Amino acid sequence: MTQAQSSSSDSSDVLPAGSKGFYICLFVAIFLVLFGGCMSGLTVGLMSIDKLELEILLESGTEEEIKQAQAILPLIAH
């Protein structure tokens, strides 16, 4: 067996199941996947807002809708 083959099959860097480090890595991995999914969903939601829809809200929306449309319009315009 060559040096390259023996180092690739070495499992000394694998955390044993049930150890504290294993659960920390597992939690971080799950958190990052869920966080990435949330950010992706929010990005799709923001980009699906039409500029015309925001301009209509600026003209005929409630005070809160106008405030929100003014905050989002610069993000969509570019």
Residue pairs with C-beta under 8 A, 6 or more apart in sequence:
15 21
15 22
15 25
16 22
46 72
46 75
46 76
47 76
49 72
49 76
51 73
51 76
51 77
54 69
54 72
54 73
54 76
55 69
55 73
57 65
57 66
57 68
57 69
58 66
58 69
58 70
58 73
61 69
